[in-house]
Amino acid sequence: MPTLVQTESPTRVFDAPAQEYRDKFNRTSFHFSHTLSGNELFELPRLATLANKLLAERGPASVRWQISDVPVDKKWADVPLNKQQEKVAEAISHMNESGSWVLLYSVQNDPAYAAILDRVFGELEDVTGVSLAGKVTWKDAYIFIASPGSVTPYHIDHEATFLFQVHGRRVANIWDPNDRTNLTDREIEEYYIGDLGAANYRQENQQRAKVYDLVSGTGVHHPMLAPHWFKNGSEYSVALGVHFCMRDADETARVYQVNHYLRRMGLQPSTPGESAWKDASKKFAVGLFSKRNPKNKFELLRSGIRRMVAPLDWAKKLKA
């Protein structure tokens, strides 16, 4: 009997009891099953075509291509990018041998992948019991394609994420975002000011990580700010990431941003959650300067604080 190739997502994407989603969603990481494996949208030829389409329609910022043999504590900004993007489709087509990884951003700009993103969000409201429509301020889908043995270095994200392993094997290491032994307030403050590599890997904390063995048809959820790193198995990997910003997390980010500048002034600011009125004041102050219709997540997160401190930066330049 010939092998049937699945060309459309089945009726359900998530394949697991809903209770775990309800109990752990955006609180702690957890393992889940899904039904995206076998979908031809995630085969290498189709992904190579998608990469070319994104480059043609949205430019170089839509694709990140770099070497994959890096240490876990390497900062993303320190890993050289391969700028021969006209050859990225070739690298994807030969991912088993290319020694690289390719990240395709905002794949929902292709209607076929937009349909998957919409389906995932529709199911998330069902399985989590959370009305996401009023709480999600930004959502996106990306595809991560990587050679055997590839390492995704340690980092944090503002977004909550559902990662679907579609092909190959990866090991995920994920930490509790609320444990300040793993992630300090200062690291979070620096991250929200714009240092995407602010979180520092500490070998002595490795044993604190939850380790997930991801194979085709499984996935992992990690909440916002959960430190994480990944390593591929012996064959190439394809994973779909669906991630999104939540309104309450956006507002908490404003508290960390103000705290960064208070700390620079020699003060010891209260951490989020310690004082309701102080948190509210910080959120309100940054909110006054935030763009009302941000075009991307960076404007959503950082437009307010950048506008707020711009006069200070200008004054410093004049003084210098």
SULVENLIN-V744275 format. One record per helix or strand. SS is the DSSP state (hx for helix, st for strand). FROM is the first residue (numbers start at 1). LEN is the number of residues. If there is no record, write none. Layout:
SS,FROM,LEN  SS,FROM,LEN
This chain:
st,6,1  st,14,1  hx,18,7  st,30,5  st,39,1  hx,40,3  hx,44,15  hx,60,3  st,63,5  hx,76,3  st,81,1  hx,85,9  st,100,5  hx,107,3  hx,111,18  hx,132,3  st,136,11  st,151,5  st,160,8  st,170,5  hx,185,9  hx,203,6  st,210,5  st,218,5  st,228,5  st,237,10  hx,247,18  hx,276,14  hx,297,23
